[in-house]
Amino acid sequence: MHTQITSVPLKSNLLPNVNDNTRKVIFILGIALCLTPFITPAIALLMGLAIAQLTGHPYLHLNHQATNLLLQISVVGLGFGMNVHSAMQAGKEGVLFTIASITGTLIFGKLMGKWLNIEKKTSFLISSGTAICGGSAIAAISPAIKAEEKQISVALGCVFILNSIALFIFPVMGHYFNLSQTQFGLWCAIAIHDTSSVVGAASKYGAQALEVATTVKLARALWIIPVAFMSTFLFKNKSKRSASHTLLGYLFWP
């Protein structure tokens, strides 16, 4: 799944005197290092944060398109290395966990939003992103409930921070509790939001964990469709047709 985020190029960074050519060289070198087996997903994330803060992103205007394409290619590539029988078995085992976790998270999120006095749409976006697939769910549901830019930004910020933390701590916790490959894969798919972070954490734990996590996660992501349509009724969006077209375009337009 992909995430639609409108980005505005940032002019300020910690090294403002670096020229554009140098920024591009640093950025390309960072990508080249991430393609080597020596850089783990967690280290790659830290490198990206460091480069963004120090020199800025020289190709920020292309970031959205590149992210969508690379994530789609990565998911297809993972499929070539998966055992179909094991993947289907893992998917069946994860169905009930997926349904229970999505329903429970949406209900719990609503209650927590009321308790913390969080604005209704912001609370729903955070809950949906947590329950389904992070930024992708937020991007798909936002037009269905006519969310404002500020509400979307807050929800995306919460989800992305949690994704970054999970990428580091989940493998450590998995080893600490001596989880099996299947157990860890299911846990990653249900507890981590974005597909990219699920893949990153599971790949550090093992090949079987990655296989299980990817299968269950992709099945979980399909829940964007019913939840988005349900959202139009919950928030009394009169332009249901427009919201439906936006959702379908998001899902099927490259």
Buried (B, 14 or more C-beta within 10 A) or exposed (E): BBBBBEEEEEEEBEEEEBEEEEBEBBBEEBEEEBEEEEBBBBEBBBBBEEBBEEBBBBEEEEEBEEBBEEBEEBBEEBEEEBEEEBBEBBBEBBEEBBEEBBEEBBEEBBEEBEEEEBBBBBBBBBBBBBBBBBBBBBBBBBBBBBBEEEBBBBBBEBBBEBBBEBBBEBBEBBEEEEBBBBBBBBBBBBBBBBBBBBBBBBBBBBEBBBBBBBBBBBBBBEBBBEBBBBBBEEBEBEEEEBBBEBBEEBBEEE
